[in-house]
Amino acid sequence: MTRTSLALLLVTLIAAWAVIAYVIMPLWWERYAKTHPELDGIPGVTETAAGIPGDPVNVAIAGTEEQVRAIFAAAGWSPADPLSLRSDARITADAVLDRPYPDAPVSTLTFFGRKQDLAFEQAAGASPRERHHIRFWKAPNGHSSGAPLWIGAASFDRSVGLSHDTGQITHHISPDIDAERDHVIASLKATGQLGTVIPVTDFHATRSGRNGGGDPWSTDGTLMLAVLPKSGAH
């Protein structure tokens, strides 16, 4: 093969890659992201036990409960303790005294008419005042792959204080819920166990608001859908 032919082949391959990477694939993902009937009609925001709007949902995972628990454990997240007088007292004391509580409880939020089915957290400092955390609710309908679908609300707790709405002791979240959404996905990707990740754009029609603690939040409107490989698949 002559140098001219080799150069022409190289240019052709680069041009084909550019068309696929920057034209065909974005169009395919855009079309694919809009064909998830299992996400149709799912509300964008959770509620507190008092019916006040809570944290927005921003992550979804298709997989069995065992898979979800396993990948979060591999990523360094801990299941949150159940709420109780004992756990409430401990989280308050540990927040004041800067002591770690890696599996501190999370408050109850409702979605699909019930409290969260699963909750995970990841410490971000010496005390439970700051932490990454996510709640999951099992959706009534499964994913098109046949796996159960879990809808999650991820946010970063930046401090402990009084709720602006009720005056109760609560965590206050960072307003950038997209950063926490991306942190969750990045930590799961790092395990090597995550399958396809699909950005579902324009999931949120409302891009900003306040949660049950009165904290502001904002989003670009995208929900990240992660599909875990079926058991035994590689």
GROMACS elastic network, one bead per residue, 0.5 to 0.9 nm:
[ bonds ]
;  ai    aj funct       b0    kb
    1     4     6  0.81671   500
    1     5     6  0.61570   500
    1     6     6  0.64243   500
    2     5     6  0.51772   500
    2     6     6  0.61390   500
    2     7     6  0.85392   500
    3     6     6  0.50044   500
    3     7     6  0.60048   500
    3     8     6  0.84835   500
    4     7     6  0.51188   500
    4     8     6  0.61144   500
    4     9     6  0.85778   500
    5     8     6  0.50341   500
    5     9     6  0.61064   500
    5    10     6  0.85626   500
    6     9     6  0.50699   500
    6    10     6  0.61448   500
    6    11     6  0.86302   500
    7    10     6  0.50475   500
    7    11     6  0.61642   500
    7    12     6  0.85363   500
    8    11     6  0.51428   500
    8    12     6  0.61068   500
    8    13     6  0.86307   500
    9    12     6  0.50368   500
    9    13     6  0.61548   500
    9    14     6  0.86107   500
   10    13     6  0.51473   500
   10    14     6  0.61711   500
   10    15     6  0.85308   500
   11    14     6  0.51316   500
   11    15     6  0.60446   500
   11    16     6  0.85357   500
   12    15     6  0.50791   500
   12    16     6  0.60891   500
   12    17     6  0.85576   500
   13    16     6  0.50631   500
   13    17     6  0.60964   500
   13    18     6  0.85578   500
   14    17     6  0.50663   500
   14    18     6  0.61252   500
   14    19     6  0.86647   500
   15    18     6  0.50928   500
   15    19     6  0.62551   500
   15    20     6  0.86627   500
   16    19     6  0.51984   500
   16    20     6  0.61926   500
   16    21     6  0.85176   500
   17    20     6  0.51372   500
   17    21     6  0.58563   500
   17    22     6  0.81984   500
   18    21     6  0.51774   500
   18    22     6  0.56306   500
   18    23     6  0.75301   500
   19    22     6  0.54912   500
   19    23     6  0.51564   500
   19    24     6  0.63290   500
   19    25     6  0.84788   500
   20    23     6  0.56797   500
   20    25     6  0.57643   500
   20    26     6  0.84973   500
   21    24     6  0.64667   500
   21    25     6  0.55284   500
   21    26     6  0.72283   500
   22    25     6  0.64838   500
   22    26     6  0.62577   500
   22    27     6  0.86604   500
   23    26     6  0.57258   500
   23    27     6  0.62951   500
   23    28     6  0.86863   500
   24    27     6  0.53139   500
   24    28     6  0.61080   500
   24    29     6  0.86873   500
   25    29     6  0.60267   500
   25    30     6  0.84073   500
   26    29     6  0.51392   500
   26    30     6  0.60208   500
   26    31     6  0.85781   500
   27    30     6  0.50626   500
   27    31     6  0.61899   500
   27    32     6  0.84988   500
   28    31     6  0.51740   500
   28    32     6  0.59728   500
   28    33     6  0.84316   500
   29    33     6  0.57994   500
   29    34     6  0.85373   500
   29   198     6  0.76182   500
   29   199     6  0.81394   500
   29   200     6  0.89925   500
   30    33     6  0.52319   500
   30    34     6  0.65702   500
   30   199     6  0.85842   500
   30   200     6  0.81580   500
   30   201     6  0.78344   500
   31    34     6  0.53909   500
   31    35     6  0.67351   500
   32    35     6  0.53276   500
   32    36     6  0.76344   500
   32   198     6  0.84063   500
   32   200     6  0.86174   500
   33    36     6  0.66668   500
   33   198     6  0.66551   500
   33   199     6  0.65297   500
   33   201     6  0.68587   500
   34    37     6  0.83631   500
   34   200     6  0.68945   500
   34   201     6  0.78009   500
   34   202     6  0.89789   500
   35    38     6  0.88439   500
   35    39     6  0.89210   500
   36    39     6  0.56080   500
   36    40     6  0.69435   500
   36   143     6  0.83023   500
   36   144     6  0.78151   500
   36   200     6  0.86600   500
   37    40     6  0.50319   500
   37    41     6  0.85238   500
   37   143     6  0.88093   500
   37   144     6  0.83862   500
   38    41     6  0.82669   500
   38    42     6  0.82336   500
   38   139     6  0.84977   500
   38   140     6  0.88919   500
   38   141     6  0.61807   500
   38   142     6  0.68063   500
   38   143     6  0.61634   500
   38   144     6  0.73258   500
   38   149     6  0.83623   500
   39    42     6  0.56007   500
   39    43     6  0.89798   500
   39   139     6  0.89785   500
   39   141     6  0.88019   500
   39   143     6  0.87422   500
   39   203     6  0.86967   500
   40    43     6  0.87123   500
   42   112     6  0.85486   500
   42   139     6  0.87609   500
   43    46     6  0.76846   500
   43    56     6  0.89007   500
   43    57     6  0.82918   500
   43   111     6  0.83608   500
   43   112     6  0.86762   500
   43   204     6  0.87009   500
   44    55     6  0.88967   500
   44    56     6  0.56930   500
   44    57     6  0.56578   500
   44    58     6  0.80047   500
   44   203     6  0.75625   500
   44   204     6  0.60620   500
   44   205     6  0.82921   500
   44   206     6  0.82632   500
   45    53     6  0.65205   500
   45    54     6  0.62435   500
   45    55     6  0.58662   500
   45    57     6  0.57583   500
   45   111     6  0.80498   500
   45   153     6  0.83788   500
   45   211     6  0.87171   500
   46    52     6  0.85847   500
   46    53     6  0.59984   500
   46    55     6  0.55760   500
   46    56     6  0.59365   500
   46    57     6  0.69528   500
   46   109     6  0.63329   500
   46   110     6  0.57558   500
   46   111     6  0.52867   500
   46   112     6  0.86316   500
   46   153     6  0.79153   500
   46   211     6  0.87131   500
   47    50     6  0.76253   500
   47    51     6  0.53786   500
   47    52     6  0.53796   500
   47    55     6  0.73687   500
   47   108     6  0.89336   500
   47   109     6  0.55402   500
   47   110     6  0.51024   500
   47   111     6  0.65760   500
   47   113     6  0.89722   500
   47   211     6  0.83927   500
   47   212     6  0.73959   500
   48    51     6  0.51775   500
   48    52     6  0.52028   500
   48    53     6  0.62981   500
   48    54     6  0.55435   500
   48    55     6  0.87514   500
   48   107     6  0.86754   500
   48   108     6  0.67092   500
   48   110     6  0.59744   500
   48   111     6  0.89969   500
   48   115     6  0.89336   500
   48   211     6  0.87222   500
   48   212     6  0.61937   500
   49    52     6  0.74235   500
   49   108     6  0.67825   500
   49   109     6  0.62507   500
   49   110     6  0.65698   500
   49   115     6  0.82679   500
   50    53     6  0.89670   500
   50   212     6  0.89627   500
   51    54     6  0.84728   500
   51   110     6  0.84269   500
   51   212     6  0.88057   500
   52   165     6  0.87966   500
   52   211     6  0.77181   500
   52   212     6  0.56161   500
   53    56     6  0.85087   500
   53   209     6  0.89284   500
   53   210     6  0.74779   500
   53   211     6  0.56144   500
   53   212     6  0.55846   500
   54   109     6  0.68278   500
   54   110     6  0.83577   500
   54   210     6  0.75034   500
   54   213     6  0.77405   500
   54   214     6  0.89058   500
   55   109     6  0.81291   500
   55   153     6  0.63726   500
   55   154     6  0.79181   500
   55   155     6  0.76012   500
   55   177     6  0.89144   500
   55   210     6  0.79284   500
   55   211     6  0.52439   500
   55   212     6  0.72762   500
   55   217     6  0.82328   500
   56   152     6  0.86479   500
   56   153     6  0.58175   500
   56   154     6  0.79051   500
   56   155     6  0.86448   500
   56   177     6  0.81366   500
   56   204     6  0.89051   500
   56   209     6  0.89359   500
   56   211     6  0.79050   500
   56   217     6  0.83587   500
   57    60     6  0.82522   500
   57   135     6  0.89166   500
   57   136     6  0.89857   500
   57   151     6  0.68403   500
   57   152     6  0.53931   500
   57   154     6  0.68790   500
   57   223     6  0.75147   500
   58   151     6  0.78365   500
   58   152     6  0.62088   500
   58   153     6  0.55094   500
   58   154     6  0.65109   500
   58   177     6  0.78369   500
   58   178     6  0.76155   500
   58   181     6  0.62137   500
   58   203     6  0.86716   500
   58   204     6  0.88338   500
   58   219     6  0.88389   500
   58   221     6  0.84027   500
   58   222     6  0.70094   500
   58   224     6  0.63766   500
   58   225     6  0.86808   500
   59   134     6  0.88461   500
   59   136     6  0.87904   500
   59   150     6  0.83717   500
   59   151     6  0.61714   500
   59   153     6  0.63274   500
   59   154     6  0.70218   500
   59   181     6  0.64109   500
   59   184     6  0.83441   500
   59   185     6  0.83030   500
   59   222     6  0.89149   500
   59   223     6  0.54388   500
   59   225     6  0.60059   500
   59   226     6  0.78012   500
   60   136     6  0.83096   500
   60   149     6  0.69591   500
   60   150     6  0.54422   500
   60   152     6  0.55766   500
   60   153     6  0.86261   500
   60   223     6  0.72168   500
   60   224     6  0.61606   500
   60   226     6  0.61664   500
   60   227     6  0.84671   500
   61    68     6  0.77265   500
   61   143     6  0.88973   500
   61   148     6  0.82931   500
   61   149     6  0.58291   500
   61   150     6  0.51326   500
   61   151     6  0.67044   500
   61   152     6  0.78551   500
   61   224     6  0.83802   500
   61   225     6  0.57302   500
   61   227     6  0.57899   500
   61   228     6  0.72167   500
   62    68     6  0.85035   500
   62   142     6  0.77755   500
   62   143     6  0.60883   500
   62   144     6  0.89781   500
   62   145     6  0.79609   500
   62   146     6  0.86098   500
   62   147     6  0.56972   500
   62   148     6  0.56613   500
   62   150     6  0.62684   500
   62   151     6  0.89421   500
   62   225     6  0.76210   500
   62   226     6  0.62612   500
   62   228     6  0.59515   500
   62   229     6  0.88639   500
   63    66     6  0.80940   500
   63    67     6  0.60175   500
   63    68     6  0.64613   500
   63   143     6  0.84275   500
   63   146     6  0.87103   500
   63   147     6  0.50681   500
   63   148     6  0.54458   500
   63   149     6  0.64913   500
   63   150     6  0.77934   500
   63   226     6  0.87792   500
   63   227     6  0.66468   500
   63   228     6  0.54281   500
   63   229     6  0.76508   500
   63   230     6  0.75510   500
   64    67     6  0.51208   500
   64    68     6  0.62976   500
   64    69     6  0.86771   500
   64   147     6  0.63458   500
   64   148     6  0.58296   500
   64   149     6  0.81333   500
   64   150     6  0.89533   500
   64   228     6  0.85578   500
   64   230     6  0.88584   500
   65    68     6  0.50810   500
   65    69     6  0.61404   500
   65    70     6  0.84800   500
   65   118     6  0.88550   500
   65   148     6  0.79355   500
   65   150     6  0.87130   500
   66    69     6  0.52227   500
   66    70     6  0.60325   500
   66    71     6  0.86586   500
   67    70     6  0.50360   500
   67    71     6  0.61083   500
   67    72     6  0.85655   500
   67   228     6  0.75763   500
   67   231     6  0.84359   500
   68    71     6  0.54621   500
   68    72     6  0.63061   500
   68    73     6  0.86174   500
   68   150     6  0.88494   500
   68   228     6  0.83274   500
   69    72     6  0.54148   500
   69    73     6  0.61775   500
   69    74     6  0.86826   500
   69    79     6  0.81578   500
   69   118     6  0.86435   500
   69   120     6  0.87695   500
   70    73     6  0.51324   500
   70    74     6  0.61608   500
   70    75     6  0.86213   500
   71    75     6  0.61228   500
   71    76     6  0.87558   500
   71    77     6  0.87817   500
   71   188     6  0.66144   500
   71   191     6  0.72108   500
   71   193     6  0.67665   500
   71   194     6  0.78612   500
   72    76     6  0.63718   500
   72    77     6  0.52340   500
   72    78     6  0.73678   500
   72    79     6  0.85817   500
   72   120     6  0.75266   500
   72   187     6  0.84548   500
   72   188     6  0.68164   500
   72   191     6  0.88871   500
   73    76     6  0.52409   500
   73    77     6  0.52695   500
   73    78     6  0.63472   500
   73    79     6  0.82479   500
   74    77     6  0.74605   500
   74   188     6  0.80165   500
   74   191     6  0.62363   500
   74   193     6  0.87754   500
   75   187     6  0.57066   500
   75   188     6  0.56647   500
   75   189     6  0.84351   500
   75   190     6  0.71315   500
   75   191     6  0.58578   500
   76   121     6  0.87384   500
   76   122     6  0.67766   500
   76   187     6  0.81974   500
   77   102     6  0.85855   500
   77   103     6  0.86778   500
   77   120     6  0.59627   500
   77   121     6  0.53003   500
   77   123     6  0.80792   500
   77   132     6  0.87796   500
   77   133     6  0.85224   500
   78    81     6  0.89385   500
   78   102     6  0.67688   500
   78   103     6  0.56130   500
   78   104     6  0.89554   500
   78   119     6  0.84384   500
   78   120     6  0.53391   500
   78   121     6  0.53653   500
   78   122     6  0.63309   500
   78   123     6  0.88097   500
   79   102     6  0.88792   500
   79   103     6  0.60289   500
   79   104     6  0.85664   500
   79   105     6  0.86636   500
   79   118     6  0.75933   500
   79   119     6  0.58120   500
   79   121     6  0.64633   500
   80    83     6  0.88101   500
   80   102     6  0.81732   500
   80   104     6  0.55370   500
   80   106     6  0.65130   500
   80   118     6  0.81597   500
   80   119     6  0.55416   500
   80   120     6  0.53424   500
   80   121     6  0.63553   500
   80   133     6  0.87592   500
   81    84     6  0.86747   500
   81    87     6  0.73737   500
   81   103     6  0.56466   500
   81   104     6  0.55813   500
   81   106     6  0.76376   500
   81   119     6  0.86033   500
   82    87     6  0.75438   500
   82   104     6  0.83247   500
   82   105     6  0.56120   500
   82   106     6  0.77279   500
   83    86     6  0.81809   500
   83    87     6  0.61522   500
   83    88     6  0.67498   500
   83   104     6  0.87489   500
   83   105     6  0.55746   500
   83   106     6  0.71115   500
   83   107     6  0.72344   500
   83   108     6  0.82986   500
   84    87     6  0.52026   500
   84    88     6  0.59662   500
   84    89     6  0.84353   500
   84   105     6  0.84533   500
   85    88     6  0.50997   500
   85    89     6  0.60634   500
   85    90     6  0.85628   500
   86    89     6  0.51950   500
   86    90     6  0.61959   500
   86    91     6  0.87400   500
   87    91     6  0.60993   500
   87    92     6  0.85199   500
   87   104     6  0.70959   500
   87   105     6  0.67659   500
   88    91     6  0.53409   500
   88    92     6  0.62449   500
   88    93     6  0.86733   500
   88   104     6  0.84913   500
   88   105     6  0.75863   500
   89    92     6  0.52552   500
   89    93     6  0.62065   500
   89    94     6  0.85712   500
   90    93     6  0.51323   500
   90    94     6  0.59274   500
   90    95     6  0.83754   500
   90   101     6  0.82103   500
   90   104     6  0.83161   500
   91    94     6  0.50915   500
   91    95     6  0.59183   500
   91    96     6  0.85394   500
   91    99     6  0.89644   500
   91   100     6  0.89785   500
   91   101     6  0.69666   500
   91   104     6  0.63344   500
   91   105     6  0.78513   500
   91   127     6  0.87071   500
   91   128     6  0.67104   500
   91   129     6  0.85248   500
   92    95     6  0.52382   500
   92    96     6  0.63388   500
   92    97     6  0.86796   500
   92   128     6  0.86721   500
   92   160     6  0.87612   500
   93    96     6  0.52086   500
   93    97     6  0.60440   500
   93    98     6  0.82813   500
   93    99     6  0.80425   500
   94    97     6  0.50487   500
   94    98     6  0.55008   500
   94   100     6  0.65056   500
   94   101     6  0.68906   500
   94   127     6  0.61929   500
   94   128     6  0.68007   500
   94   129     6  0.85003   500
   95    98     6  0.52761   500
   95    99     6  0.65769   500
   95   100     6  0.81142   500
   95   101     6  0.86432   500
   95   126     6  0.88803   500
   95   127     6  0.53672   500
   95   128     6  0.55614   500
   95   129     6  0.54871   500
   95   130     6  0.89772   500
   95   160     6  0.76943   500
   96    99     6  0.79253   500
   96   127     6  0.81883   500
   96   129     6  0.86294   500
   97   127     6  0.77706   500
   98   125     6  0.88180   500
   98   126     6  0.57985   500
   98   128     6  0.77229   500
   98   129     6  0.82909   500
   99   126     6  0.59499   500
   99   128     6  0.75173   500
  100   104     6  0.89839   500
  100   123     6  0.80542   500
  100   125     6  0.78104   500
  100   126     6  0.52403   500
  100   128     6  0.61329   500
  101   104     6  0.54045   500
  101   123     6  0.79821   500
  101   126     6  0.84163   500
  101   127     6  0.65390   500
  101   128     6  0.56976   500
  102   121     6  0.73106   500
  102   122     6  0.67127   500
  102   123     6  0.56679   500
  102   127     6  0.84189   500
  102   128     6  0.71210   500
  102   131     6  0.86112   500
  103   120     6  0.78847   500
  103   121     6  0.66952   500
  103   122     6  0.80185   500
  103   123     6  0.84323   500
  103   128     6  0.88041   500
  104   121     6  0.79704   500
  104   128     6  0.69205   500
  105   119     6  0.85367   500
  105   121     6  0.89083   500
  106   109     6  0.89295   500
  106   119     6  0.74523   500
  106   120     6  0.87233   500
  106   121     6  0.86995   500
  106   133     6  0.81862   500
  106   134     6  0.89852   500
  106   135     6  0.84177   500
  106   171     6  0.88870   500
  107   170     6  0.79820   500
  107   171     6  0.87620   500
  108   115     6  0.59657   500
  108   116     6  0.68723   500
  109   114     6  0.79469   500
  109   115     6  0.54631   500
  109   116     6  0.63569   500
  109   135     6  0.83056   500
  110   113     6  0.58885   500
  110   116     6  0.62873   500
  110   137     6  0.85482   500
  111   114     6  0.55187   500
  111   115     6  0.64162   500
  111   116     6  0.71672   500
  111   137     6  0.67955   500
  111   151     6  0.89934   500
  112   115     6  0.82902   500
  112   137     6  0.76554   500
  112   138     6  0.85738   500
  112   139     6  0.74822   500
  112   140     6  0.79681   500
  114   117     6  0.83797   500
  114   137     6  0.82641   500
  115   137     6  0.76431   500
  116   119     6  0.69794   500
  116   135     6  0.59636   500
  116   136     6  0.55908   500
  116   137     6  0.51282   500
  116   138     6  0.83072   500
  116   152     6  0.89514   500
  117   135     6  0.75349   500
  117   136     6  0.58183   500
  117   137     6  0.51007   500
  117   138     6  0.67378   500
  118   134     6  0.84031   500
  118   135     6  0.57870   500
  118   136     6  0.50327   500
  118   137     6  0.67640   500
  118   138     6  0.86512   500
  119   133     6  0.73216   500
  119   134     6  0.56921   500
  119   136     6  0.60927   500
  119   152     6  0.89540   500
  120   132     6  0.83777   500
  120   133     6  0.56242   500
  120   134     6  0.54864   500
  120   135     6  0.65730   500
  120   136     6  0.86027   500
  121   131     6  0.66932   500
  121   132     6  0.54053   500
  121   134     6  0.64180   500
  121   135     6  0.88403   500
  122   131     6  0.57693   500
  122   133     6  0.62813   500
  123   126     6  0.77353   500
  123   127     6  0.78790   500
  123   128     6  0.70139   500
  123   130     6  0.69704   500
  123   132     6  0.63678   500
  123   133     6  0.86308   500
  124   127     6  0.81046   500
  124   128     6  0.80812   500
  124   129     6  0.87589   500
  124   130     6  0.55999   500
  124   132     6  0.66520   500
  125   128     6  0.73022   500
  125   129     6  0.79319   500
  125   130     6  0.60418   500
  125   131     6  0.71084   500
  126   129     6  0.84371   500
  126   130     6  0.82217   500
  127   130     6  0.66410   500
  127   131     6  0.84189   500
  128   131     6  0.62454   500
  128   157     6  0.86287   500
  128   159     6  0.85628   500
  128   160     6  0.86614   500
  129   157     6  0.67662   500
  129   158     6  0.63976   500
  129   160     6  0.55553   500
  129   171     6  0.72173   500
  129   172     6  0.89095   500
  130   156     6  0.73123   500
  130   157     6  0.50722   500
  130   159     6  0.58522   500
  130   160     6  0.82239   500
  130   171     6  0.85997   500
  131   155     6  0.88225   500
  131   156     6  0.59381   500
  131   157     6  0.52235   500
  131   158     6  0.70318   500
  131   159     6  0.88841   500
  132   154     6  0.76691   500
  132   155     6  0.64613   500
  132   157     6  0.63510   500
  132   158     6  0.89326   500
  132   180     6  0.72707   500
  132   183     6  0.85978   500
  132   184     6  0.83872   500
  133   153     6  0.84208   500
  133   154     6  0.58339   500
  133   155     6  0.59566   500
  133   156     6  0.62708   500
  133   157     6  0.74847   500
  133   180     6  0.84742   500
  133   184     6  0.87074   500
  134   152     6  0.63233   500
  134   153     6  0.54181   500
  134   155     6  0.64896   500
  134   156     6  0.86282   500
  134   184     6  0.83362   500
  135   151     6  0.81919   500
  135   152     6  0.53462   500
  135   153     6  0.53888   500
  135   154     6  0.66383   500
  136   150     6  0.58676   500
  136   151     6  0.53787   500
  136   153     6  0.66608   500
  136   154     6  0.88529   500
  137   149     6  0.84801   500
  137   150     6  0.54738   500
  137   151     6  0.52984   500
  137   152     6  0.64708   500
  137   153     6  0.89380   500
  138   141     6  0.84268   500
  138   142     6  0.84841   500
  138   148     6  0.71448   500
  138   149     6  0.59386   500
  138   151     6  0.63749   500
  138   152     6  0.89094   500
  139   142     6  0.65710   500
  139   143     6  0.89453   500
  139   148     6  0.74121   500
  139   149     6  0.55031   500
  139   150     6  0.57270   500
  139   151     6  0.65018   500
  140   148     6  0.87743   500
  140   149     6  0.81590   500
  141   148     6  0.74385   500
  141   149     6  0.70460   500
  142   145     6  0.79989   500
  142   146     6  0.61912   500
  142   147     6  0.57932   500
  142   150     6  0.84001   500
  143   146     6  0.54844   500
  143   147     6  0.54394   500
  143   148     6  0.58937   500
  143   149     6  0.53354   500
  143   150     6  0.89861   500
  143   227     6  0.87942   500
  144   147     6  0.73427   500
  145   148     6  0.86508   500
  145   227     6  0.84933   500
  146   149     6  0.89054   500
  147   227     6  0.87565   500
  147   228     6  0.88096   500
  147   230     6  0.82417   500
  151   225     6  0.89664   500
  153   177     6  0.89177   500
  153   181     6  0.82848   500
  154   177     6  0.69110   500
  154   178     6  0.86415   500
  154   180     6  0.60412   500
  154   181     6  0.58370   500
  154   184     6  0.76138   500
  155   173     6  0.63620   500
  155   174     6  0.69929   500
  155   175     6  0.83492   500
  155   176     6  0.79898   500
  155   177     6  0.54138   500
  155   178     6  0.83347   500
  155   179     6  0.83467   500
  155   180     6  0.53914   500
  155   181     6  0.72619   500
  156   172     6  0.83691   500
  156   173     6  0.53477   500
  156   174     6  0.55307   500
  156   175     6  0.84320   500
  156   176     6  0.83309   500
  156   177     6  0.73411   500
  156   179     6  0.86062   500
  156   180     6  0.60865   500
  157   160     6  0.79208   500
  157   171     6  0.59028   500
  157   172     6  0.56517   500
  157   174     6  0.62968   500
  158   171     6  0.72799   500
  158   172     6  0.59036   500
  158   173     6  0.54362   500
  158   174     6  0.58792   500
  159   170     6  0.86034   500
  159   171     6  0.56934   500
  159   172     6  0.53388   500
  159   173     6  0.72171   500
  159   174     6  0.88361   500
  160   169     6  0.71617   500
  160   170     6  0.57420   500
  160   172     6  0.58966   500
  161   167     6  0.88652   500
  161   168     6  0.81698   500
  161   169     6  0.55692   500
  161   170     6  0.55794   500
  161   171     6  0.61242   500
  161   172     6  0.67145   500
  162   165     6  0.86219   500
  162   166     6  0.78901   500
  162   167     6  0.51154   500
  162   168     6  0.52716   500
  162   170     6  0.57265   500
  162   171     6  0.78850   500
  162   172     6  0.83117   500
  162   213     6  0.76576   500
  163   166     6  0.54048   500
  163   168     6  0.52419   500
  163   169     6  0.61649   500
  163   170     6  0.58889   500
  163   171     6  0.80226   500
  163   172     6  0.78747   500
  163   212     6  0.74988   500
  163   214     6  0.63467   500
  163   215     6  0.83933   500
  164   167     6  0.59003   500
  164   168     6  0.82907   500
  164   212     6  0.81801   500
  164   213     6  0.54930   500
  164   215     6  0.76821   500
  165   168     6  0.82539   500
  165   212     6  0.67688   500
  165   213     6  0.58887   500
  165   214     6  0.57335   500
  166   169     6  0.88168   500
  166   212     6  0.83756   500
  166   213     6  0.74735   500
  166   214     6  0.88728   500
  167   170     6  0.86658   500
  167   213     6  0.85148   500
  168   213     6  0.85307   500
  170   213     6  0.69567   500
  171   213     6  0.76825   500
  172   213     6  0.67085   500
  172   214     6  0.83457   500
  172   215     6  0.63767   500
  173   176     6  0.85668   500
  173   177     6  0.85192   500
  173   211     6  0.87854   500
  173   213     6  0.85380   500
  173   215     6  0.64699   500
  173   216     6  0.81986   500
  173   217     6  0.82111   500
  174   177     6  0.69321   500
  174   180     6  0.87868   500
  174   215     6  0.78678   500
  174   216     6  0.79900   500
  174   217     6  0.73042   500
  175   178     6  0.87820   500
  175   210     6  0.88732   500
  175   215     6  0.70995   500
  175   216     6  0.54280   500
  175   218     6  0.59896   500
  175   219     6  0.86442   500
  176   179     6  0.56549   500
  176   180     6  0.71478   500
  176   216     6  0.88464   500
  176   217     6  0.60951   500
  176   218     6  0.58669   500
  176   219     6  0.68330   500
  177   180     6  0.51793   500
  177   181     6  0.61881   500
  177   182     6  0.86625   500
  177   217     6  0.65282   500
  177   218     6  0.65128   500
  177   219     6  0.62659   500
  178   182     6  0.61100   500
  178   183     6  0.84788   500
  178   218     6  0.77623   500
  178   219     6  0.57125   500
  178   220     6  0.71688   500
  178   221     6  0.86936   500
  178   222     6  0.81644   500
  178   223     6  0.88682   500
  179   182     6  0.51589   500
  179   183     6  0.61261   500
  179   184     6  0.87521   500
  180   184     6  0.62110   500
  180   185     6  0.87096   500
  181   184     6  0.53289   500
  181   185     6  0.65224   500
  181   186     6  0.87364   500
  181   223     6  0.81551   500
  181   224     6  0.74646   500
  182   185     6  0.52063   500
  182   186     6  0.60287   500
  182   187     6  0.85553   500
  182   224     6  0.82376   500
  183   186     6  0.50759   500
  183   187     6  0.60726   500
  183   188     6  0.85760   500
  184   187     6  0.53185   500
  184   188     6  0.63084   500
  184   189     6  0.86664   500
  185   188     6  0.51586   500
  185   189     6  0.60737   500
  185   190     6  0.86496   500
  185   194     6  0.87981   500
  185   197     6  0.82739   500
  185   224     6  0.78641   500
  185   226     6  0.79329   500
  186   189     6  0.50434   500
  186   190     6  0.62388   500
  187   190     6  0.51950   500
  187   191     6  0.70515   500
  188   191     6  0.55409   500
  188   192     6  0.75200   500
  188   193     6  0.73112   500
  188   194     6  0.62735   500
  189   192     6  0.56205   500
  189   193     6  0.68056   500
  189   194     6  0.54095   500
  189   195     6  0.82766   500
  190   193     6  0.79581   500
  190   194     6  0.82592   500
  191   194     6  0.71391   500
  192   195     6  0.83530   500
  193   228     6  0.74042   500
  193   229     6  0.77609   500
  194   197     6  0.79144   500
  194   226     6  0.73075   500
  194   227     6  0.71997   500
  194   228     6  0.55070   500
  194   229     6  0.70849   500
  195   226     6  0.68345   500
  195   227     6  0.54694   500
  195   229     6  0.54170   500
  196   225     6  0.81711   500
  196   226     6  0.57984   500
  196   227     6  0.52253   500
  196   228     6  0.70364   500
  196   229     6  0.81113   500
  197   224     6  0.67905   500
  197   225     6  0.56390   500
  197   227     6  0.63404   500
  197   228     6  0.88698   500
  198   223     6  0.84769   500
  198   224     6  0.58568   500
  198   225     6  0.50175   500
  198   226     6  0.63046   500
  198   227     6  0.81723   500
  199   222     6  0.62794   500
  199   223     6  0.60088   500
  199   225     6  0.61665   500
  199   226     6  0.86901   500
  200   203     6  0.60999   500
  200   221     6  0.85142   500
  200   222     6  0.54453   500
  200   223     6  0.50940   500
  200   224     6  0.59389   500
  200   225     6  0.67862   500
  201   204     6  0.80283   500
  201   220     6  0.83934   500
  201   221     6  0.62701   500
  201   223     6  0.65403   500
  201   224     6  0.84179   500
  202   205     6  0.64295   500
  202   220     6  0.79207   500
  202   222     6  0.55943   500
  202   223     6  0.79906   500
  203   221     6  0.55370   500
  203   222     6  0.55230   500
  203   223     6  0.60183   500
  204   207     6  0.61729   500
  204   219     6  0.80657   500
  204   220     6  0.80079   500
  204   222     6  0.66887   500
  204   223     6  0.78329   500
  205   221     6  0.68062   500
  206   209     6  0.77613   500
  206   218     6  0.89189   500
  206   219     6  0.85686   500
  206   221     6  0.75212   500
  207   217     6  0.83125   500
  207   218     6  0.56074   500
  207   219     6  0.51816   500
  207   220     6  0.63812   500
  207   221     6  0.58357   500
  208   216     6  0.73352   500
  208   217     6  0.54891   500
  208   219     6  0.63280   500
  208   220     6  0.89438   500
  209   214     6  0.89983   500
  209   215     6  0.82474   500
  209   216     6  0.56646   500
  209   217     6  0.55075   500
  209   218     6  0.66613   500
  210   213     6  0.76542   500
  210   214     6  0.52840   500
  210   215     6  0.50958   500
  210   217     6  0.58344   500
  210   218     6  0.87160   500
  211   214     6  0.52236   500
  211   215     6  0.54398   500
  211   216     6  0.66116   500
  211   217     6  0.73606   500
  212   215     6  0.73487   500
  213   216     6  0.89435   500
  218   221     6  0.85543   500
  219   222     6  0.73752   500
  227   230     6  0.89342   500
  228   231     6  0.87782   500
  229   232     6  0.79870   500
  229   233     6  0.58858   500
  229   234     6  0.71771   500
  230   233     6  0.53898   500
  230   234     6  0.84054   500
  231   234     6  0.86166   500
